[in-house]
Amino acid sequence: MPLPRSLLTASHQDLDLCLAAGSWPEDIDGELYVSAPSPDPALRYALFGFGVLARLSLRPGSHGAPADRFAWRARLLDTPTRRLYEQVPGAFSSGPLGYASPLGSPNMVNTAPLPWGDRLFATWDVGRPVELDPVTLGYLGDVGAIGTWGGSTFPSTGVLPFVFSSAHPVVDPDRDCLWTVKLVPGRAEPFAWQVVVVRYDGEGPSVRTWPVRDALVTGSMHTISQTRDWLVLADSGNFKADPGEMAGGPRTVTIDDAAAVYLVRKDDLEATPPGQEVPMRPFTIAPTTGHYYACLDDSDGVRVLFEHMDLMDLGFHLEPGDLDASGHPVDPALVGMYNMAMGPSSVSELCLDPETGTVTELGRIREDWGWNHQLSAMDWSHEGLEQPTLHHVVFQGFRPEAVSRRALEAYRDRVDPDRFPGGETPACLVSFRRGGLEVTSRYEFPSLGDLPSSPSFVPRRPGTAPGHSRMAGTDPGGHDGWVLCPVLSDDGFRVELFDAADVGRGPVATLAAAGGARVPLLLHSAWGLPARPAPDHERLSFADEAADALSELPEPLADAVRAVAAAVG
């Protein structure tokens, strides 16, 4: 049973990690932030659990840890959604897409942390970003009043609006703003979504929005990327709504073979009054992609690294009674886990020419060791984004016990199980050279029971916030620093540190939890500066936004809203 059985059964907890192997470098500092869903047996799909944010301090003795220990601190986020659930749990019911409630659409904010200078945000694909205090990890406010977002994606009542957005907004280092999107039902095609660009300037209760003319997606927009002059917006296509499933039937919708990509010029957005349409430049890529990263320097075209999700359909998850790819009953401990990849993952680097509409392939790779591409690490400094050198990706290996026969049947015309490896394959951490995707270094994790999670790049000489300029004397781009990687295992949770210039040497240091303590499923991570209390800013008040909806609610629910509003402001 190589896949950790504690993925959905362990509990999030505070840990003091010890140095179990190697030597911890002196030139490392700051915090590793990690987002995760809390395991919830009431939900059919683990990815929809209430959001947790964990913070690992990279200097020992911080945040209450002993002088020789490293503080891992995990907090169930105290958002209005979570507080309302605690007040009136009976008002929340579980469905195919998580919790539903007459209070509105719960915002689980469980997918990605987003440091912005000395501030910290958490995100989800179907909710507004929320701001957290970097020290306490407590809730400070949602980004932008729903009225300034143009209302809910679907008309709704209650105090929790449904916003189909992105798990990966992007901070613009030149304009000092945050770009994201809102998806709204398209008028021309059923089950297609029109893209609306959203800008938040970091202050006050408002955002600005611009519909993008003729820009439609059929899946979601999990990531936003950018160059100096362009926003890069791609249809992920790997999680598509299935109306039949939402009505109680089996899932039959499958992912696309290709995906639309749209370039929107930032100057067009700034020259257009909010609410009015802006033009775009369309492209098509294949296969579909969840995460992608553009170079800020667009003097020679828009260069984008795409981490494709070949035959990875996140709409399927393991259910009671499922058989796995080997024909064995799925272990009950894994029920609720997402269906893992049915083919190796590919990575490409493409140059998009917005003037001619042409796509030039700079590099592409798809290897037998590249199953279940998970997440990646890169240098988020201004210089690192402008001229990236290395890109580090975790592949989790072939995991047949997390591939259901039900999903394979849905993909019987596109997947040949006879070509699967003979059994589980190990996870690996791989470094690619930007510009051609040559593999410069690769490390295989020693145990099939190791499930590495989201890696993060940490600069060698700290002191620079993501998105801002690196300190003098550093060499940015993704190789002059460290790659930090949490590893989940039934033998105990650990965090491994690699030299970014040569990950193939293996970890130079390992932090481990005492007594073999385990941690459940983790999602995205991000490095940030040493945590300081959140700076003063004008933020959206939940109490002000909720006041208008109170008259629509039954009195017991209205009382719960009043109590939460009094607690969070």
N, C-alpha and C positions, 0 to 999 in steps of 0.2 A: 504494500500500500504506500507507494512513494509520495503521492500528493498529500500534503499535511491535512490531517483530519481536524485540526484545530482551526482551520480557516474560518469556519462559521460557528464554532463552538467556544472558542476562547473569548475572554472578556477584555475590553480595553482597560488599562490600569496604569498607574504611575509606577515607574521602575527606576532604580538607580543602577545603571549599567557599569560593569567593571571592565578594565582592560584585560582581556583574556589571552591575547597574543600580540606580538609585535611591539612597536614603539609608537606612541602617539606624537605627531609632529608638533613643534612649537609654533609654526607659522600657519595655524588654522584657528579660526574663530567664527563666531556667529551662531546661527541656529538652523537646524533642519526642521522644516514644517512638513507634516504629512497629513493628508486628508483621508478619511475612511468612513464607510457606513458602519453603524453599530449593528451587530447581529440581532435580528428580530424574528423569532419563530412565527410571529403572526403574519409576516410578509411572505409572498410566494417567491420573491426575487431579492437576493441579498443586496444587490446594488441600490435598492431603494430605501435602505435603513436610514434612520436619523443621523445627521452628520456629527462626526467626531474630528477634532483636530489634535494632533500630537505634536509636541515640540521637543527635539533633542538638542540640548546645549552642547556645543563642541569644545567647551573648556570645562574641566572637572571642577566640582565644588560650586556650580551655579544652581540657582533656583532651588535651594534647600538640599541639594545632594551633598554627601560627605566629600571631603577634600580630594579623595581619590576615586570618586564616582562621577558618572555623567548622567544628568537628569533627563529622563524620558517622561514627559508629562502629557497626559491625554485628558481631554475635556469633551464631554457631550455638550454640544453647542446649545446655549440657552437662548435660542432665537424665539421670536413670538410663536412660530409654529410649534416648537418643542414645548414651550410653556403652556400653550393652549391644550396640547395633548395631555400634559400632566394634570391640567385643571378638569378637562372633560374627555377622558379617554373613550367613553362610549360614543362620542360624536365622530370618531374616526373608524372607518371600515376599510379592510384590505381588499384590493382588487388587482387585476393584471398589471397595472402601472403604479403600484404602491398604494398609499393611503388616499382616501377621498373623504370629504367632510362638508357639511353645510356651512362651515366656516370659510370654505374656499379651498384652494389648491395648496397643500403643504409644500413648503420650500425646504428640502432636506439638506441643502448646501454640504454635500458629502464627498465632493469629487476632487477639488484642487484648491491648494492655498495659492495666494497671489500676493507676495510682498511688493509694496510700492514705496520705495524710500524707507522711512521709518514707520510706515503703516502696513496693515495686514488685512487681506480680504479672503473670503472663502466663497466657492462657487458651486453651481450645479447647472446642468443643461436646461432644466425647466424651472428656473427661478432666478430672481435678481441676485447679483452678488451681495454679500453682507460684509460689513466691516467688523473686525474683531480687535480687541486690545492685545498687542503682542505679548504682554507679560501675563495677564490673567486669562487670556483667550476668551474673555467674555464678549458678549454681543454689544455692538455700539449702534448699529443701524443698517437698514437696507439702502442700496444705492438707487436713488431717484424715486420720487413719488410716482405711483402707477399712472397718474394722469399725464405726467410728462413723458412716460413711455408710450403714450397713445392708448392706454387702457390695457386690459388683459388680452392675451392672444385670442381667447374665446370669451364672449360675453359671460360674465359670472357675477354671482352675489357673494356676500361674505367679506371677510377682512383679509383673506389670503389670496391675492391675484395669481392667475396662471400666466407665467411669462416663459415662453419657449425661447431660450436664449442660448448661451454658449458656456461650456465649462472652462474655456480658456480665453477670457478677454486678454488684451495686450496693452501694456503701458507704452505710450509713445514718448521716447526720451527727448525728442525735439520740441514737442508741443506740451509736454507734461500733462497729458490727459490719458484717459482710459477709453479704448475702443472696444465695443462688443456689438452684438446684434440682437434683434428680436425677429422671430419668424411668425408670420401671420398667414392665415389661409389664403392661398392663391385663388384668383377668380377664374383663370382660364382652364386649369386642370384640377380634377379631384385628387385629394391627398398630395398636393404639392403646396409648398410654402413659399411665400414671397419674402425676400430678405430686406430687412430694415436695419440700417446702420445706426448705432447708438453711441453717443459721446458723453462721457462724464468728466468734468473738469476738476473733480476732487473736493469741491466745496459746495455746500448748500443742498437743498432737497430736489434739485432738478437735473434732468438729462436732456440732450437734444437728439432728435431722430430725423433720418432721411430714408424714405423708401428707395430701393435700387431698381431702376427701370428694367423690367423683363428678367430679373434675377430670381429663378425658382430653384428650390431644392426638394428632393423627394424623401430625404432621410432627416438629417439634422445638420447643425453646423457646430461640431464639437470644439473646433479650434478657430481662432483668428490669428493671422500673421500679418506682417507689414514689412515694407521697405521704407526708405526715406520719403518717397512720394506716393506710394500705393498701399492700400489695404488688400490683403489676399484672403479671399473667402471661398472655402471649398465645401461642397456637399459631402458629409462623411459617408452617408449611405449604408452604414453598418448597424444602424438601429432604426428600423422602419416600423411605423405604427401598423398594426394589423386589426382592422375593424372587426373581423370575425372573432379574433381572440378577445377583444374588448367586450364582445357580446356574449362571451362564454364558450366559444368554440375552440377548436385546435388552431395553433399557429400555422399558417400556410404561406405568408408573405416571406420572400427571400430578398437578400441584398442585391444591389446592382453590380454589374460587371465594370462599369465606368462611372466617373463622377464629374459633375460640372465644377469649374473653378471660375470665379469672377474677380477681376481687378477693378478697384474703385479708386480714382485719384483723390488724394486728400485735398488738393487745391479745389476740386469741384465741390467737395463737401463744404469747405469753408466759404466758398463763393455763393452757395445756395442757401436760401432761407430754410430753417428747419421745417420739416413737414412736406417739403417739395421734393420731387424725384430727382435723383442724380443718375447719370449714365454709368455704364460699366463696359469692360472688355471681357468677352466670354472665351473660355478654353475648356477642353476635356482632357482628363487624365484617366489612367487605368493602372492597376485596380483601384478600388475605393480606398479612402484614407481616413484615419481618425486624427492624426497629429502631423503637423507640417510646420516648417520653419524657414522663413525667407531671410536672405542677407539684407541688411539695411542699405548697403551700397547697391544702387540700381543703375549705375552709370552704363553698365553693359547688359542691361536687361534685368528682369525680375527672376533671380535665382532662388529656387525653393527646394528644400529637401523634404520629400514626402515619405513618411513611414506608412506604407500601405498595409491594409488589413485584409489580405487575400483569404477568402473563405473563412472569415471570422464574423459570425453573425451574433451580435450581442442581444438580439431580440429573443433568441432561444436561451432558456436556462434549464437546469436539471430539475426534473419533477419526480415525485413519488411514482414508482412503477417503471421508470425509464430503465432501459438496458444501455450499457456503454458500448463503445466501439468494438470491444472484444466479446460482446454478447453476455456480459455479466450484469447482474442487477447493480444499479448505481448505489453506492454506499449512502445510507440515510444521512450521514454526516455531511455529505456534499450537496444534498438537495437544497436548491436555492442559489447555487453557484452558477455563473454564466457558462454557457456551452463554449468550450475552448476551440482553438483553430482546427480546421479540417484540411489545412495545407500549410506549407512553409510561407512565411511572410517575406515580402520583398521591400526593398528600400530603393528609391530613385532620387536623383538630383536633376532637376529640369530647369531650363531657362525659358521663361515666357516673354515674348516680345509684344508689348501692348500696342505697338504701331502696326505690325504686320499680322499679328494674330498667330504667329508660328510658335512651335514648341521644339526646343532643341534638347536632346537627352545628353546630359553630361556624364551620367553614370547610372548603373542599375545593378543590383545584386539580389540573388535569391538562392540560398544555400540549404542543404539538408539539415544543417545545424540551426537554421533560422526559424524554428517553429515557435508560435506564440510570442511574436514580438510584443513586448509589454510596454515599457516606457523608456525615456531617454534622458540624458544629461547634456547640457551645453552651457557655455559661458554667456550669461545674460547681461554682461556689461555692455556699454555702448560700443566700445571697440571690438568686443567679442562678437557682437551681432553684425557689425560692419564687415569684418573680415574673419569669419570662423575658420578654424583649422581642423579641429577634430570634433566628431559627434559620437557619443557613447550610448549604446543601445543594449538593453537587457532583453534576451530571448528566454522564455521560460521552459522551452523544450516541448516535445510531443507528449501529451497527457491524455491517453486513450480513455482513462476512467472518467474524464470530464468531457467526453464527446458522446452525445446520445445517439442511439440508433434512430430516434425520432427525427433529429436534425439531419442525419445522413440520408434518411429517406426523402426529406424535403429537397436535398441537394443531389439526388441520385444521378441527375444528368450532368453534374459539374464536379463530382467527387468520386474518385475510385479508391475505396478502402483497401484494395489489394496492393496499392502502392504505399500504404502507410508503413512506417518503421515496424520492426517486429515487436517492439515494446516501448516503454518510456525512454526518452532521451534526456540527457542532462541540460540544465539551464546554462547559459553563458552570457558574459559581458563582452561586448565587441566595440572596438574603436574604428570608425571610418574616417578616412581623410576627405575633407570637404573639397569639392571640385571634380572628383572622379569616383569617390566611394571605394577606394582601395582599402582593404582591411589592413590596418597597421598593427593590431594586437587583439588577441582573443583569449579569454579565460573561461574554462569550464568549471562550474561548481562541482565539488567533489562527491556530493551525495544526490541521488535522485529524489531524496526527500527535501532538498533545498528548493525553496521557491523565492528567488530574489524579487523584490518589489521595485518601486520607482527609484532610480538612481538620481543623484543631484551632483552638479559640478560645484566645487568650492574653490575660490581663487586662493593661490598660495599665500599671497600677502593680503590679508583681509582689510576691510575698511571702505568698501565700495558697495553701495546699494545696487541691486539688479536694475538695469536700465540706465544707469548713470556711468560716468567715466571711471575707469580703473585708476588706481594710484600710480604715480610715476615709478618707473623701474620694473613694472610687471610686463608680462608678455601674454596678451590676451588671445583668445581664440578657441580654448577648450583643451589645451595640453599643459599649460603652466598652472597646475593646481592638483586637486584631488577629486576623485569620484567616490561619493559616499553611497552605500547601497544597503538598505534594510533587507534582511533575509528571514523569511518565515520558515519554521520547521517545527515538527512535533518534538524534536530534541531540545527546543528552546530558541527564543528570539535572539538574534544578534545583528549587529551593524558592522559592515566591513568597509574599510577605507583602502582605496587603490590610488597609486600614482597615475594621474591622468595621462602622462606621457607613455606609460607602459603598463596597461592593466593586465597584460598577459603574465606578468611576474607574480600575480596573485596579490592578496591583501597584504598591505604593510602593517595594518593594525586591525584588531577585531575587538569590538565591545560586545559583551554578552550579559544577558539577564541572569541574576542569581537563581539557583534552584531550578533551572530549566524553564522559567516562566515563558508562557506563550503569548503571542499577539495575534489577533484575527486579521482578516483580509485588509490590506492597505491599498490605497489607490495612488494618487499623484503626490509628489513631494516638490519642495522648492527650498533653496538656500536663501537666508536673509541675514541682515546685520544683527549684532547682539540686541536682544529684545529690550526695548524701553517702553514706558507707558505711552499710549497713543497720544499724539499731539491734539491740541484743541482745534476742532473744525466745526463749522455748522453742518449738522447732519439731519437726515429725515427723522421726524418723530413718528413712531408707531402710533402713539396716542392721537396725534393730529390726523393721521391718515385713516385710522380705524373709526374715528368719530362719526363720519358720514354714513357708515354702514351699520351702525348699531341698531337703527330703527328697523332694519330688515331682518333682524335675528330674533328668535324666541328669547324670552327673558333669561332663562338659565344660561344660554350661550352668550347673550349680551353681558351678563354678570361676569362670565369668565373672561371676556375681552376686556372689560373694565379693570379687572384684577391684574391682567397681564400688562395693560397699558400703564397702570399705576406703578408697576414694577420696573418697566423698561423705559418709560417716558415717551 
